Amino acid sequence: MTILFEEEVEFLFPFDYKEVATAVITKALDTEGFPYEVEVGLTMTDDVSICEINRKFRGKDSATDVLSFPLISYETPGDFSGLEEMDDVFHPETGEAMLGDIVVSVDHVASQAKEYGHSMRREFAFLVAHSMLHLMGYDHMVPDEAKIMEEKQKTILDLLNITREEKDNV
């Protein structure tokens, strides 16, 4: 597995974000039974930059917590059969499936953790789990889809013992 970490801004979390991201990405892939090694991009940015990205790619002039940019289209979420027949899914040098990119606002991680009363680690892990599900074809535009995503996010975090009860020790 290759995770391409990019830090566009300086930030300090009370946890090793690369370690948490790797654990969440791995658990999401394992939970979904993704059958190939993967490449995922993870960019850490701030509200100003994520607002610009959101405006450019989604037409929404506001900051958000996380954006997902899947590189694979699935007929059915979580159905990975047929990927080998698709063009441009696998990296030509590593052979890894290129799932896509995740962009996280460090500002939102901090503010939402405070708002929801849990740790920044939990908030960050949730956002990565959420985005990984998007990279594997899931969405939450209708209530039935949202329920499936919520259950899968909870399962991933529960398996990692990352709970809402977790608080920061800062």
TORPA-4810 file (N, C-alpha, C, O; in nm, 3 decimals):
<nodes>
NODE_1_0.086_-0.118_0.000_0.000_0.000_0.000_0.089_0.123_0.000_0.189_0.131_0.072_M
NODE_2_0.049_0.218_-0.083_0.119_0.346_-0.087_0.019_0.456_-0.051_-0.087_0.468_-0.112_T
NODE_3_0.055_0.535_0.050_-0.023_0.654_0.082_0.068_0.773_0.053_0.176_0.786_0.111_I
NODE_4_0.022_0.857_-0.036_0.099_0.976_-0.074_0.054_1.091_0.016_-0.047_1.156_-0.012_L
NODE_5_0.129_1.116_0.123_0.096_1.221_0.218_0.147_1.355_0.167_0.261_1.366_0.121_F
NODE_6_0.061_1.456_0.175_0.101_1.593_0.138_0.049_1.687_0.244_-0.069_1.683_0.281_E
NODE_7_0.137_1.772_0.292_0.099_1.872_0.392_0.112_2.010_0.329_0.222_2.059_0.306_E
NODE_8_-0.003_2.072_0.302_-0.003_2.206_0.242_0.011_2.315_0.347_0.047_2.428_0.315_E
NODE_9_-0.019_2.281_0.472_-0.013_2.377_0.582_0.059_2.314_0.700_0.068_2.191_0.711_V
NODE_10_0.110_2.399_0.788_0.168_2.349_0.912_0.056_2.328_1.012_-0.035_2.411_1.024_E
NODE_11_0.063_2.219_1.085_-0.037_2.189_1.186_0.024_2.094_1.287_0.126_2.029_1.260_F
NODE_12_-0.038_2.087_1.402_0.008_1.997_1.506_-0.112_1.929_1.568_-0.195_1.992_1.634_L
NODE_13_-0.121_1.799_1.547_-0.225_1.718_1.610_-0.164_1.648_1.730_-0.044_1.622_1.732_F
NODE_14_-0.244_1.617_1.831_-0.192_1.544_1.947_-0.185_1.392_1.921_-0.201_1.313_2.014_P
NODE_15_-0.160_1.354_1.799_-0.147_1.215_1.758_-0.070_1.212_1.627_-0.056_1.314_1.560_F
NODE_16_-0.019_1.096_1.591_0.053_1.079_1.466_-0.050_1.055_1.355_-0.102_0.945_1.340_D
NODE_17_-0.079_1.158_1.278_-0.186_1.148_1.179_-0.155_1.046_1.069_-0.246_0.984_1.016_Y
NODE_18_-0.028_1.028_1.036_0.007_0.930_0.934_-0.022_0.788_0.983_-0.070_0.704_0.907_K
NODE_19_0.008_0.763_1.108_-0.019_0.632_1.168_-0.170_0.604_1.172_-0.214_0.494_1.139_E
NODE_20_-0.247_0.704_1.213_-0.393_0.689_1.220_-0.450_0.670_1.080_-0.534_0.582_1.059_V
NODE_21_-0.406_0.751_0.986_-0.457_0.739_0.848_-0.426_0.601_0.791_-0.512_0.539_0.728_A
NODE_22_-0.306_0.553_0.813_-0.268_0.421_0.762_-0.356_0.312_0.823_-0.401_0.222_0.752_T
NODE_23_-0.380_0.320_0.953_-0.464_0.221_1.020_-0.607_0.225_0.968_-0.667_0.120_0.943_A
NODE_24_-0.662_0.344_0.951_-0.801_0.357_0.903_-0.813_0.310_0.758_-0.906_0.237_0.724_V
NODE_25_-0.721_0.351_0.674_-0.725_0.310_0.534_-0.714_0.158_0.524_-0.789_0.094_0.450_I
NODE_26_-0.621_0.101_0.597_-0.604_-0.045_0.597_-0.731_-0.115_0.644_-0.775_-0.212_0.582_T
NODE_27_-0.790_-0.067_0.753_-0.910_-0.131_0.808_-1.027_-0.115_0.712_-1.106_-0.208_0.696_K
NODE_28_-1.041_-0.001_0.648_-1.149_0.020_0.551_-1.135_-0.078_0.434_-1.233_-0.139_0.391_A
NODE_29_-1.015_-0.094_0.384_-0.990_-0.186_0.273_-1.018_-0.330_0.316_-1.081_-0.405_0.242_L
NODE_30_-0.971_-0.367_0.434_-0.993_-0.503_0.485_-1.141_-0.530_0.507_-1.192_-0.636_0.471_D
NODE_31_-1.210_-0.434_0.567_-1.352_-0.450_0.598_-1.434_-0.468_0.471_-1.529_-0.546_0.468_T
NODE_32_-1.397_-0.396_0.367_-1.468_-0.405_0.239_-1.418_-0.520_0.151_-1.478_-0.550_0.048_E
NODE_33_-1.309_-0.583_0.192_-1.255_-0.693_0.113_-1.194_-0.647_-0.019_-1.203_-0.718_-0.119_G
NODE_34_-1.131_-0.530_-0.018_-1.069_-0.482_-0.142_-0.955_-0.576_-0.178_-0.865_-0.598_-0.096_F
NODE_35_-0.956_-0.633_-0.299_-0.866_-0.745_-0.330_-0.726_-0.708_-0.381_-0.647_-0.797_-0.414_P
NODE_36_-0.694_-0.580_-0.389_-0.566_-0.540_-0.447_-0.491_-0.447_-0.353_-0.550_-0.385_-0.263_Y
NODE_37_-0.361_-0.438_-0.375_-0.284_-0.334_-0.308_-0.328_-0.200_-0.367_-0.371_-0.194_-0.483_E
NODE_38_-0.318_-0.092_-0.289_-0.372_0.036_-0.335_-0.273_0.151_-0.321_-0.174_0.144_-0.248_V
NODE_39_-0.305_0.255_-0.394_-0.240_0.385_-0.379_-0.351_0.485_-0.348_-0.452_0.491_-0.418_E
NODE_40_-0.330_0.564_-0.242_-0.425_0.667_-0.201_-0.346_0.794_-0.173_-0.240_0.789_-0.111_V
NODE_41_-0.398_0.909_-0.218_-0.339_1.037_-0.185_-0.412_1.098_-0.067_-0.535_1.096_-0.063_G
NODE_42_-0.338_1.153_0.029_-0.398_1.220_0.144_-0.332_1.356_0.162_-0.215_1.365_0.197_L
NODE_43_-0.409_1.461_0.138_-0.359_1.597_0.149_-0.420_1.664_0.271_-0.541_1.662_0.291_T
NODE_44_-0.334_1.723_0.351_-0.376_1.799_0.468_-0.368_1.947_0.432_-0.263_1.996_0.390_M
NODE_45_-0.481_2.018_0.449_-0.486_2.158_0.411_-0.566_2.236_0.514_-0.600_2.183_0.620_T
NODE_46_-0.597_2.361_0.483_-0.674_2.444_0.576_-0.807_2.484_0.512_-0.835_2.448_0.397_D
NODE_47_-0.888_2.558_0.587_-1.020_2.596_0.537_-1.014_2.683_0.412_-1.100_2.670_0.324_D
NODE_48_-0.915_2.771_0.403_-0.905_2.859_0.286_-0.882_2.776_0.160_-0.949_2.796_0.059_V
NODE_49_-0.789_2.684_0.167_-0.758_2.601_0.049_-0.869_2.504_0.015_-0.900_2.484_-0.103_S
NODE_50_-0.930_2.442_0.117_-1.035_2.345_0.087_-1.159_2.417_0.031_-1.236_2.358_-0.046_I
NODE_51_-1.178_2.542_0.069_-1.287_2.622_0.012_-1.262_2.644_-0.137_-1.354_2.633_-0.218_C
NODE_52_-1.138_2.674_-0.174_-1.103_2.694_-0.314_-1.125_2.565_-0.395_-1.177_2.568_-0.506_E
NODE_53_-1.083_2.453_-0.337_-1.100_2.323_-0.404_-1.249_2.290_-0.418_-1.293_2.243_-0.523_I
NODE_54_-1.324_2.315_-0.313_-1.468_2.290_-0.313_-1.538_2.374_-0.419_-1.628_2.326_-0.488_N
NODE_55_-1.497_2.498_-0.433_-1.554_2.589_-0.533_-1.519_2.540_-0.673_-1.605_2.537_-0.762_R
NODE_56_-1.394_2.502_-0.693_-1.348_2.462_-0.825_-1.413_2.331_-0.873_-1.454_2.321_-0.988_K
NODE_57_-1.421_2.232_-0.784_-1.466_2.100_-0.827_-1.613_2.069_-0.798_-1.672_1.982_-0.861_F
NODE_58_-1.672_2.141_-0.701_-1.811_2.111_-0.666_-1.904_2.232_-0.681_-2.025_2.220_-0.663_R
NODE_59_-1.847_2.348_-0.715_-1.929_2.467_-0.731_-1.986_2.520_-0.601_-2.084_2.594_-0.601_G
NODE_60_-1.924_2.482_-0.488_-1.971_2.526_-0.356_-1.868_2.619_-0.295_-1.753_2.580_-0.273_K
NODE_61_-1.910_2.742_-0.268_-1.818_2.843_-0.218_-1.817_2.842_-0.065_-1.857_2.939_-0.001_D
NODE_62_-1.771_2.731_-0.010_-1.761_2.719_0.136_-1.655_2.615_0.171_-1.626_2.524_0.094_S
NODE_63_-1.599_2.633_0.289_-1.504_2.533_0.340_-1.584_2.411_0.384_-1.701_2.422_0.422_A
NODE_64_-1.521_2.296_0.378_-1.582_2.172_0.422_-1.477_2.092_0.497_-1.359_2.129_0.498_T
NODE_65_-1.518_1.984_0.560_-1.423_1.907_0.640_-1.333_1.816_0.557_-1.213_1.805_0.584_D
NODE_66_-1.391_1.752_0.456_-1.315_1.657_0.376_-1.373_1.648_0.236_-1.494_1.661_0.217_V
NODE_67_-1.286_1.626_0.139_-1.328_1.604_0.001_-1.265_1.474_-0.047_-1.151_1.442_-0.013_L
NODE_68_-1.340_1.401_-0.125_-1.294_1.275_-0.180_-1.297_1.283_-0.332_-1.393_1.333_-0.391_S
NODE_69_-1.191_1.234_-0.393_-1.181_1.235_-0.538_-1.151_1.093_-0.588_-1.035_1.058_-0.612_F
NODE_70_-1.256_1.012_-0.604_-1.236_0.875_-0.651_-1.185_0.872_-0.795_-1.226_0.953_-0.878_P
NODE_71_-1.096_0.778_-0.822_-1.046_0.759_-0.957_-1.111_0.640_-1.026_-1.089_0.617_-1.145_L
NODE_72_-1.192_0.564_-0.951_-1.258_0.446_-1.006_-1.409_0.465_-0.992_-1.458_0.507_-0.887_I
NODE_73_-1.481_0.433_-1.098_-1.628_0.433_-1.093_-1.676_0.290_-1.079_-1.632_0.201_-1.152_S
NODE_74_-1.765_0.268_-0.985_-1.818_0.135_-0.959_-1.965_0.131_-0.997_-2.040_0.224_-0.968_Y
NODE_75_-2.006_0.023_-1.062_-2.149_0.007_-1.090_-2.225_-0.011_-0.960_-2.335_0.042_-0.944_E
NODE_76_-2.167_-0.088_-0.868_-2.226_-0.114_-0.738_-2.121_-0.083_-0.632_-2.010_-0.134_-0.640_T
NODE_77_-2.154_0.000_-0.532_-2.057_0.029_-0.426_-2.003_-0.099_-0.363_-2.078_-0.191_-0.332_P
NODE_78_-1.871_-0.103_-0.345_-1.809_-0.217_-0.281_-1.796_-0.341_-0.367_-1.751_-0.445_-0.319_G
NODE_79_-1.834_-0.333_-0.494_-1.819_-0.446_-0.586_-1.694_-0.421_-0.670_-1.693_-0.337_-0.760_D
NODE_80_-1.589_-0.495_-0.638_-1.460_-0.472_-0.700_-1.431_-0.569_-0.814_-1.320_-0.571_-0.869_F
NODE_81_-1.531_-0.650_-0.849_-1.512_-0.742_-0.961_-1.504_-0.659_-1.089_-1.573_-0.557_-1.103_S
NODE_82_-1.424_-0.702_-1.179_-1.414_-0.632_-1.307_-1.312_-0.520_-1.310_-1.292_-0.459_-1.415_G
NODE_83_-1.246_-0.491_-1.198_-1.147_-0.383_-1.199_-1.032_-0.412_-1.294_-0.979_-0.321_-1.358_L
NODE_84_-0.994_-0.538_-1.305_-0.882_-0.573_-1.393_-0.911_-0.545_-1.539_-0.819_-0.526_-1.619_E
NODE_85_-1.038_-0.542_-1.575_-1.074_-0.514_-1.714_-1.081_-0.363_-1.744_-1.090_-0.323_-1.860_E
NODE_86_-1.076_-0.281_-1.639_-1.085_-0.136_-1.659_-0.950_-0.077_-1.696_-0.845_-0.122_-1.650_M
NODE_87_-0.955_0.025_-1.781_-0.833_0.095_-1.819_-0.792_0.192_-1.710_-0.877_0.251_-1.643_D
NODE_88_-0.664_0.208_-1.692_-0.606_0.312_-1.605_-0.643_0.298_-1.457_-0.641_0.398_-1.385_D
NODE_89_-0.676_0.179_-1.410_-0.705_0.160_-1.268_-0.578_0.130_-1.190_-0.564_0.172_-1.075_V
NODE_90_-0.484_0.058_-1.253_-0.364_0.016_-1.183_-0.242_0.098_-1.224_-0.220_0.126_-1.342_F
NODE_91_-0.164_0.136_-1.124_-0.042_0.212_-1.148_0.052_0.128_-1.235_0.078_0.012_-1.202_H
NODE_92_0.104_0.184_-1.345_0.184_0.105_-1.438_0.315_0.054_-1.378_0.368_-0.048_-1.424_P
NODE_93_0.368_0.121_-1.278_0.495_0.078_-1.219_0.476_-0.011_-1.096_0.549_-0.109_-1.080_E
NODE_94_0.379_0.021_-1.010_0.364_-0.053_-0.885_0.259_-0.163_-0.893_0.261_-0.257_-0.815_T
NODE_95_0.166_-0.150_-0.989_0.056_-0.246_-0.999_-0.054_-0.222_-0.899_-0.151_-0.297_-0.895_G
NODE_96_-0.042_-0.117_-0.817_-0.143_-0.086_-0.716_-0.265_-0.020_-0.781_-0.253_0.058_-0.875_E
NODE_97_-0.382_-0.053_-0.728_-0.504_0.014_-0.773_-0.500_0.158_-0.722_-0.479_0.182_-0.603_A
NODE_98_-0.520_0.252_-0.811_-0.519_0.394_-0.774_-0.662_0.434_-0.737_-0.745_0.462_-0.824_M
NODE_99_-0.689_0.436_-0.606_-0.825_0.462_-0.560_-0.865_0.608_-0.575_-0.978_0.637_-0.614_L
NODE_100_-0.774_0.700_-0.545_-0.807_0.841_-0.555_-0.743_0.921_-0.443_-0.647_0.877_-0.380_G
NODE_101_-0.800_1.038_-0.420_-0.741_1.133_-0.326_-0.841_1.176_-0.220_-0.962_1.186_-0.244_D
NODE_102_-0.786_1.202_-0.101_-0.861_1.254_0.012_-0.797_1.387_0.051_-0.675_1.396_0.062_I
NODE_103_-0.879_1.490_0.071_-0.830_1.620_0.114_-0.900_1.655_0.245_-1.023_1.663_0.250_V
NODE_104_-0.821_1.675_0.351_-0.876_1.701_0.485_-0.840_1.842_0.528_-0.725_1.885_0.514_V
NODE_105_-0.938_1.914_0.582_-0.914_2.045_0.642_-0.876_2.026_0.788_-0.957_1.981_0.868_S
NODE_106_-0.751_2.061_0.822_-0.707_2.050_0.962_-0.787_2.146_1.051_-0.808_2.118_1.169_V
NODE_107_-0.831_2.258_0.995_-0.913_2.352_1.071_-1.045_2.287_1.112_-1.088_2.300_1.226_D
NODE_108_-1.107_2.216_1.020_-1.234_2.148_1.049_-1.215_2.032_1.146_-1.301_2.007_1.230_H
NODE_109_-1.104_1.961_1.135_-1.078_1.852_1.231_-1.083_1.908_1.372_-1.149_1.852_1.460_V
NODE_110_-1.012_2.018_1.395_-1.007_2.078_1.529_-1.142_2.132_1.573_-1.186_2.106_1.685_A
NODE_111_-1.209_2.207_1.485_-1.335_2.270_1.525_-1.447_2.168_1.544_-1.527_2.180_1.637_S
NODE_112_-1.453_2.068_1.457_-1.559_1.967_1.470_-1.535_1.876_1.590_-1.631_1.834_1.655_Q
NODE_113_-1.411_1.845_1.620_-1.382_1.764_1.739_-1.432_1.838_1.863_-1.493_1.779_1.952_A
NODE_114_-1.404_1.967_1.867_-1.450_2.047_1.982_-1.603_2.053_1.985_-1.664_2.034_2.090_K
NODE_115_-1.664_2.080_1.869_-1.810_2.090_1.860_-1.879_1.960_1.902_-1.980_1.964_1.972_E
NODE_116_-1.825_1.846_1.859_-1.888_1.717_1.887_-1.843_1.657_2.019_-1.898_1.556_2.062_Y
NODE_117_-1.744_1.718_2.083_-1.701_1.673_2.214_-1.619_1.546_2.216_-1.620_1.471_2.314_G
NODE_118_-1.547_1.520_2.106_-1.457_1.405_2.106_-1.318_1.450_2.060_-1.297_1.568_2.031_H
NODE_119_-1.226_1.356_2.053_-1.088_1.389_2.021_-1.069_1.426_1.874_-1.149_1.390_1.788_S
NODE_120_-0.960_1.498_1.848_-0.923_1.528_1.709_-0.886_1.399_1.637_-0.910_1.386_1.517_M
NODE_121_-0.828_1.305_1.708_-0.793_1.175_1.649_-0.919_1.105_1.598_-0.920_1.050_1.488_R
NODE_122_-1.024_1.107_1.679_-1.149_1.043_1.638_-1.208_1.115_1.518_-1.254_1.049_1.424_R
NODE_123_-1.208_1.247_1.519_-1.263_1.324_1.407_-1.185_1.297_1.279_-1.244_1.275_1.173_E
NODE_124_-1.054_1.299_1.289_-0.970_1.273_1.172_-0.995_1.132_1.119_-1.011_1.112_0.999_F
NODE_125_-0.997_1.034_1.208_-1.019_0.894_1.168_-1.155_0.880_1.099_-1.166_0.809_0.999_A
NODE_126_-1.256_0.946_1.153_-1.390_0.941_1.093_-1.386_0.996_0.950_-1.442_0.935_0.859_F
NODE_127_-1.321_1.110_0.931_-1.316_1.173_0.798_-1.242_1.085_0.697_-1.282_1.076_0.581_L
NODE_128_-1.135_1.020_0.741_-1.061_0.931_0.652_-1.147_0.808_0.618_-1.152_0.767_0.503_V
NODE_129_-1.214_0.750_0.718_-1.302_0.635_0.693_-1.413_0.673_0.595_-1.442_0.599_0.502_A
NODE_130_-1.473_0.788_0.618_-1.580_0.839_0.532_-1.530_0.850_0.388_-1.596_0.804_0.294_H
NODE_131_-1.414_0.910_0.371_-1.359_0.929_0.236_-1.320_0.798_0.172_-1.340_0.780_0.051_S
NODE_132_-1.266_0.706_0.250_-1.230_0.576_0.192_-1.353_0.506_0.136_-1.346_0.442_0.031_M
NODE_133_-1.465_0.517_0.206_-1.587_0.457_0.154_-1.628_0.523_0.022_-1.674_0.455_-0.070_L
NODE_134_-1.612_0.655_0.012_-1.638_0.722_-0.117_-1.545_0.667_-0.225_-1.588_0.645_-0.338_H
NODE_135_-1.417_0.646_-0.190_-1.321_0.596_-0.289_-1.352_0.453_-0.332_-1.300_0.406_-0.433_L
NODE_136_-1.438_0.385_-0.255_-1.478_0.249_-0.292_-1.622_0.244_-0.343_-1.684_0.138_-0.348_M
NODE_137_-1.674_0.363_-0.381_-1.802_0.368_-0.452_-1.925_0.403_-0.370_-2.033_0.414_-0.427_G
NODE_138_-1.911_0.421_-0.241_-2.028_0.451_-0.158_-2.059_0.600_-0.161_-1.972_0.683_-0.188_Y
NODE_139_-2.186_0.632_-0.134_-2.230_0.771_-0.128_-2.339_0.783_-0.023_-2.382_0.683_0.035_D
NODE_140_-2.384_0.904_0.001_-2.485_0.928_0.104_-2.588_1.033_0.061_-2.634_1.114_0.141_H
NODE_141_-2.621_1.030_-0.067_-2.713_1.130_-0.121_-2.859_1.102_-0.089_-2.941_1.193_-0.087_M
NODE_142_-2.890_0.977_-0.063_-3.027_0.942_-0.023_-3.020_0.868_0.110_-2.917_0.810_0.143_V
NODE_143_-3.129_0.869_0.188_-3.126_0.811_0.322_-3.076_0.666_0.330_-3.000_0.633_0.421_P
NODE_144_-3.116_0.581_0.237_-3.070_0.441_0.241_-2.918_0.431_0.224_-2.853_0.353_0.293_D
NODE_145_-2.863_0.511_0.132_-2.718_0.513_0.111_-2.648_0.567_0.235_-2.545_0.515_0.277_E
NODE_146_-2.703_0.673_0.293_-2.643_0.735_0.411_-2.638_0.635_0.527_-2.538_0.629_0.599_A
NODE_147_-2.743_0.558_0.543_-2.747_0.460_0.652_-2.638_0.355_0.634_-2.571_0.318_0.730_K
NODE_148_-2.620_0.308_0.512_-2.516_0.209_0.483_-2.378_0.267_0.515_-2.297_0.202_0.580_I
NODE_149_-2.353_0.390_0.469_-2.223_0.453_0.495_-2.200_0.472_0.645_-2.091_0.445_0.695_M
NODE_150_-2.303_0.519_0.716_-2.289_0.540_0.860_-2.254_0.410_0.932_-2.169_0.408_1.021_E
NODE_151_-2.320_0.302_0.894_-2.292_0.171_0.957_-2.150_0.126_0.927_-2.080_0.076_1.015_E
NODE_152_-2.106_0.145_0.804_-1.972_0.103_0.765_-1.865_0.188_0.835_-1.763_0.136_0.879_K
NODE_153_-1.888_0.319_0.844_-1.795_0.407_0.914_-1.781_0.363_1.060_-1.670_0.354_1.113_Q
NODE_154_-1.895_0.337_1.123_-1.894_0.295_1.264_-1.819_0.164_1.281_-1.740_0.150_1.375_K
NODE_155_-1.841_0.069_1.192_-1.772_-0.060_1.199_-1.621_-0.040_1.192_-1.547_-0.097_1.272_T
NODE_156_-1.576_0.039_1.096_-1.431_0.062_1.078_-1.372_0.122_1.205_-1.269_0.074_1.254_I
NODE_157_-1.436_0.225_1.258_-1.382_0.291_1.377_-1.392_0.202_1.500_-1.301_0.201_1.583_L
NODE_158_-1.500_0.126_1.514_-1.514_0.034_1.626_-1.405_-0.072_1.624_-1.349_-0.105_1.728_D
NODE_159_-1.375_-0.125_1.506_-1.270_-0.226_1.495_-1.133_-0.171_1.535_-1.045_-0.246_1.578_L
NODE_160_-1.115_-0.042_1.521_-0.990_0.024_1.561_-0.997_0.080_1.703_-0.901_0.138_1.753_L
NODE_161_-1.114_0.060_1.768_-1.137_0.112_1.903_-1.118_0.265_1.909_-1.059_0.318_2.003_N
NODE_162_-1.171_0.332_1.807_-1.170_0.479_1.804_-1.315_0.522_1.823_-1.398_0.507_1.733_I
NODE_163_-1.344_0.576_1.941_-1.483_0.603_1.979_-1.509_0.752_1.998_-1.417_0.833_2.010_T
NODE_164_-1.637_0.784_2.001_-1.678_0.922_2.029_-1.642_0.965_2.171_-1.631_1.084_2.200_R
NODE_165_-1.624_0.868_2.258_-1.593_0.899_2.398_-1.447_0.943_2.415_-1.410_0.997_2.519_E
NODE_166_-1.365_0.919_2.313_-1.224_0.955_2.319_-1.208_1.107_2.326_-1.270_1.180_2.248_E
NODE_167_-1.126_1.154_2.420_-1.101_1.298_2.438_-0.952_1.326_2.416_-0.869_1.237_2.430_K
NODE_168_-0.920_1.451_2.381_-0.781_1.493_2.367_-0.724_1.522_2.505_-0.793_1.573_2.593_D
NODE_169_-0.597_1.490_2.522_-0.527_1.521_2.647_-0.432_1.636_2.623_-0.311_1.621_2.631_N
NODE_170_-0.489_1.752_2.593_-0.406_1.870_2.568_-0.440_1.980_2.665_-0.381_2.088_2.659_V
</nodes>
